[in-house]
Amino acid sequence: MNNEVRRVQKYYDSDDEENRFLDPRKRIEYINTCRIIEPYLYQGCDLLDCAAGTGAYEAFLIEHSCNRIVASDLSSRNVKILSEKYGNLVETYVDDVLNLERHSDSSFDLVLCLGPMYHLRPDLNEKCVKECLRVLKPYGTLILAYMPRHFPMWNLLNNPVYKIPFEEVLFLAEHGYLPGEHSGFWGCAYFSTPEEMESLAEKMNCTIVAHRAVDLELGNFYDKVANCSQGQLDSLCEYLFRKSTDKYILGSSKHNIIIFRKEVS
């Protein structure tokens, strides 16, 4: 296993993925991600969720009557939780998204890749996308989530919790990751640019179906969201979803989704 991937595995083996969306600030990501991917789900489709964590989206996927849902993750801990939650409704595997060899070519109508781009640098994220496209049927849909590069700059410079040196933050702005050794998420994170993700589509001969900002500049008012009412949360989600197609926000959103269609030459 690649050292970069091993760091990601170590992080998720100890992270509390199971409760991540209980925080209302983070639940906005879940709500709007569901709204963005819903038009691409249809009854009878074969779906691979190739970095499913503990199955945050699986209940939502099951509701849409997919013919087959396969969920895998790098962390055996996460897969165990996922399997216990959904039983025979979801096929579960411990898998490295860079090597999905258990699945033959053109096996799925839809592939969700909602985590690997948070970590894989350019050489490996290309390999990841190639492997997702390999198992995708012709004209199938690949849904990729990624974290834009501007948001962590603001977060690291503005949030007093973090003690990252200024020079290292500037390095991240140029390269997408922090230099040196860092613990936790920052030690294995990678932040893309919208242009970088769009160039992947061109390299892979894919059509970009959609490119949307999931939660916009939510970090700018993160603390206020923690104590808002359900009505305020609903209004905020609606506003963020409405603005998600604004291409000028893509660079500073906390999370983005880009959707590829696999073309056949």
Long-range contacts (C-beta under 8 A, 24 or more apart in sequence): 1-96, 2-98, 2-124, 4-119, 4-120, 4-121, 4-124, 4-188, 5-74, 5-96, 5-98, 5-124, 7-187, 7-188, 8-74, 8-119, 8-188, 9-74, 9-75, 10-188, 11-184, 11-185, 11-187, 11-188, 12-53, 12-73, 12-74, 12-75, 12-77, 12-78, 13-75, 13-76, 13-77, 13-78, 15-185, 17-53, 17-54, 17-56, 17-75, 17-78, 18-54, 18-81, 20-53, 20-56, 21-56, 23-226, 24-225, 24-226, 24-228, 24-233, 25-218, 25-222, 25-225, 25-226, 27-233, 28-215, 28-218, 28-225, 28-233, 28-236, 28-237, 28-240, 29-214, 29-215, 29-254, 29-255, 30-56, 30-57, 31-237, 32-214, 32-215, 32-237, 32-240, 32-241, 32-244, 33-57, 33-114, 33-145, 33-214, 33-255, 33-257, 34-60, 35-241, 36-210, 36-212, 36-214, 36-241, 36-244, 36-257, 37-112, 37-143, 37-257, 38-64, 40-110, 40-141, 40-143, 40-259, 41-66, 41-110, 43-67, 45-109, 45-110, 46-70, 46-107, 46-108, 46-109, 46-110, 47-108, 47-109, 47-110, 47-111, 47-112, 48-72, 48-100, 48-103, 48-107, 48-108, 48-110, 48-111, 48-112, 48-132, 48-135, 49-112, 49-114, 50-95, 50-97, 50-100, 50-111, 50-112, 50-113, 50-116, 50-132, 51-97, 51-112, 51-113, 51-114, 51-115, 51-116, 52-78, 52-79, 52-82, 52-92, 52-112, 53-78, 53-82, 53-115, 54-78, 54-81, 54-82, 54-85, 55-81, 55-82, 55-85, 55-86, 55-90, 57-112, 57-114, 58-82, 58-85, 58-86, 58-89, 58-90, 59-86, 62-86, 62-89, 62-90, 70-103, 70-108, 72-97, 72-100, 97-128, 97-131, 97-132, 98-124, 98-127, 98-128, 98-131, 99-131, 100-131, 100-132, 100-134, 100-135, 103-135, 104-135, 105-134, 105-135, 106-135, 106-136, 106-137, 106-138, 106-140, 107-135, 107-136, 107-137, 108-135, 108-136, 108-137, 108-140, 109-136, 109-137, 109-140, 109-141, 110-136, 110-140, 110-141, 110-142, 110-143, 111-135, 111-136, 111-140, 111-141, 111-142, 111-143, 112-143, 113-142, 113-143, 113-144, 113-145, 114-143, 114-144, 114-145, 115-145, 117-144, 117-145, 117-146, 117-147, 117-190, 117-192, 117-197, 118-145, 118-146, 118-147, 118-189, 118-190, 119-188, 119-189, 119-190, 120-190, 121-176, 121-177, 121-190, 122-196, 125-190, 125-192, 125-200, 126-200, 126-203, 126-204, 129-200, 129-204, 129-260, 130-204, 133-204, 133-206, 133-260, 133-262, 136-262, 137-262, 138-262, 138-263, 138-264, 139-261, 139-262, 139-263, 139-264, 140-261, 140-262, 141-209, 141-259, 141-260, 141-261, 141-262, 142-206, 142-259, 142-260, 142-261, 142-262, 143-257, 143-259, 143-260, 144-197, 144-257, 144-258, 144-259, 144-260, 145-214, 145-255, 145-256, 145-257, 146-191, 146-192, 146-197, 146-255, 146-256, 146-257, 146-258, 147-189, 147-190, 147-191, 147-192, 147-254, 147-255, 147-256, 148-191, 148-192, 148-193, 148-194, 148-250, 148-251, 148-252, 148-253, 148-254, 148-255, 148-256, 149-173, 149-176, 149-191, 149-192, 149-193, 149-251, 150-251, 150-252, 151-191, 151-217, 151-219, 151-252, 151-253, 151-254, 152-189, 152-191, 154-219, 154-220, 154-252, 155-219, 162-186, 193-251, 194-247, 194-250, 194-251, 194-256, 194-258, 197-256, 197-258, 198-258, 200-260, 201-258, 201-260, 204-260, 205-263, 205-265, 206-260, 206-261, 206-262, 206-263, 207-260, 207-261, 207-263, 208-258, 208-259, 208-260, 209-259, 209-260, 209-261, 210-245, 210-257, 210-258, 210-259, 211-247, 211-250, 211-256, 211-257, 211-258, 211-259, 212-244, 212-245, 212-256, 212-257, 212-258, 213-240, 213-243, 213-244, 213-246, 213-249, 213-250, 213-253, 213-255, 213-256, 214-240, 214-244, 214-253, 214-254, 214-255, 214-256, 214-257, 215-240, 215-253, 215-254, 215-255, 216-240, 216-243, 216-244, 216-249, 216-252, 216-253, 216-254, 217-249, 217-252, 217-253, 217-254, 218-253, 218-254, 219-254
